[in-house]
């Protein structure tokens, strides 16, 4: 599975929406370009990683509705599930396991 890094403005804006839990804006951008689901930041983390580690339940559910790409690794070989459990975000972990 090919993943893209933050090389363009669209990716940057998408990650800003993810990091600040702007669900509607993130959904709008994904509808414009589904490839955003495969973008990653400087640490190799995807939108799924960020939603899981910040415990954004609604956002995480929306992302999974677009595609179940939840087993991607970041630069330290961590999955979104690992980050959710590491941060005691059990609701996010439950969503990822569904």
Secondary structure, DSSP 8 states (H G I E B T S, - for coil): ---EES-SHHHHHHHHHHHTT-HHHHHHHHHH-GGGGGEE-TTS--HHHHHHHTT-HHHHHHHHHH---TT---TTS--HHHHHHHTT-HHHHHHHH-
